[in-house]
Amino acid sequence: MTGPPVEGLRVVKEGLAPSDHVVINGLTRLQPGMPVQARMSKITPRAADTSPSAQPVTTPPSAEAQPAQ
């Protein structure tokens, strides 16, 4: 069971044993039954996002909602 993302990484709450391996790269190319070559890799969290956040995009009211002139 997965939990929330934290610093760019996904929290795994349950379902993995200490001996299990997790795919962290190339996930989109995986297909069921496909052989994989496991390699150990260090996973590092990304730095906290310090960029300014964007304002939500709003759409103008439609012409149909305008009062007739």
C-alpha positions, 0 to 999 in steps of 0.5 A: 500500500502506498502513501503520500509523496514526500520530497519527490519520493513515494511512501510505501506503507505496507506490502514489501518485505526487506528482500523485495526489490522496487523498480525506480527507473524505466517503469513505463517500459515494464511489461508483465512477465518481462525479465529485469536486471536488478541493480542496487541504487541509492534513492535520494529525496529532491530538495524542497521546492522553493519556486513560487507557486502559480496561481490557479488558472481561471476561465472567463465567463462564457458569452451565454452567461452575459446579460443581453444588451 
